[in-house]
């Protein structure tokens, strides 16, 4: 099963998720979207499955530091534009595996996804 984890290298939550995968012998590819970027097709697919409200990290400092006008009247298209412009606004990690999409890191959800 192909596993790709998307995020930022130095993010603490990413480190926890990658350590969990390593500890459970799950092979994965790591895509650093701060260094490499992310394409609109990925964002649209994630948003279609999980909703832009889940994919956009509104709790992070990058989002909170935006001017009020940029944070107002958010919708799908505006959220995609913000995340394309500043990928650190994408919630971390995003994990794709076997047709499943996991957003954020919760050890019990990872365990469920990789059991068996």
Secondary structure, 3 states (H helix, E strand, C coil): CCEEEEECCCCHHHHHHHHHHHHCCCCCEEEECCCCCCCHHHHHHHHHHHCHHHHECCCCHHHHCCCHHHHCCCCHHHHHHHHHHCHHHECCCEEEECCEEEECCCHHHHHHHCCC
